[in-house]
Amino acid sequence: SIHKQVSDEMLAQCNVRTQHLWKTVIDVFRRAIDEKLLRDDLSPVELAVILWSNFNALLIRIDNECDRWKKTLDVDLVQVLFKSNALMLQAMMTEEAQQQYSNQLSTATLSPLS
């Protein structure tokens, strides 16, 4: 077992919940592709993994190293999180959807969490 203090039953329950969550996210991407908001040459599963991986990596940096990045490189990791998600979504969107949602995805108008 990966987690020595977690029972097999608890791991199984967590896996079921995780699979349900992934299915929900993948279904959202699939519906967005069907509605011509996202490009149809992209896999909904891959889109979910790409966005989750980017989001997760930045959240770990924000949680553990936010001040250091700000002090040493003058980088606001929260703002980077917003920008990276906007840029990735724009790359995944159809041209029509990019035009329709250009104001919402503008990296210049994104504000950090308070």
N, C-alpha and C positions, 0 to 999 in steps of 0.2 A: 504494500500500500504506500502511496506517495505521502500521505499524512498519517503518521503512526498513531496519533491520538484521535483520529476520526474513524468511526466504525464503517464497515462496508455498506451498511444500510444507509447511513447518512450520506456517504459518497454517492450511492445510487440515487438518492433523492435529489442531491445537488445536480447530478448529471441530467436527470429528467427536467429539472427547472431550467438548466442551462440550454438544453435542447429546445425547450419551449420558447425561451427568449430568442435564440438564434432563428428559429422558424418564424417567429413574429417579425423580426427585423428583415429577414430574407423575403417574406411575403410583402412587406412594405416596398422593398426595392423592386420586386416582381410587378407589383401593381403600378409603380411609377414608370416602369418600362412599358407596360401595357398601355398606360395613359400617355405615352410619348413624351414623358418628362425626362426620362433617362434614356441614353442610347441603347438600342436593341442589340448591339454587338457585344454588350457587356453581360457577364454572368451576375445574377443577383447575389449568389453566394460569395463570389470574389469581391463584389462591391462591399458587402458587409464586413468581410475580413480586412479589406484595405482600410476602410474608415475606422473600424475598431482598433486595428493595430496602430494606426497613427494616433488616434485619440488616447489609447492606453499608454503608449510610449511618452507622449507629452504630459499626461497626467502624473506619471511617475516622476518625471523631471520637475514638474510644478510642485509636487508634494515634497520632494527631497532636496531640490537644488534651486528653487526659484530665486532666492536672495542672491546666491552665488552667481547665477547667470546675469542677474540685474547689475550686481556690483562689478563683475569682471568684464562683461561684454556689453553692458547696457541693453540687455535683451529682456523684454517683457514676455515671459513664456505664456501667460494667459492670452495676450494679444496674438502671439504666434499660433496658439491653438485655434483661435477664431479664424485667423487668416488661412491657415493650412486646410481647415475643414471647408472654408468657402472656395478656395482654389481647387481642391479635389472635387467638390460637388460641381463646380463649373465645368471641369474637364469631363465629368460623367454625364452632364446634361445635354439634351438635344439643343440645337441652335434656337429653336422656338422657345423652349423653356428658359434658356439663358436670357433671351430678350424679355420674356414675361416677368422673370424674377431678378432682373439685373439690379434693381435698387436694394432688394433684401440681401443679395450676395456680395454687394460692393464691399471690398476689404477696407475701403476708406471710411465707411460708415459703421463698422463693427465696433461695439464698445465692450470693454472688459466687464467681467462680473463685479458687482459691488460687494 
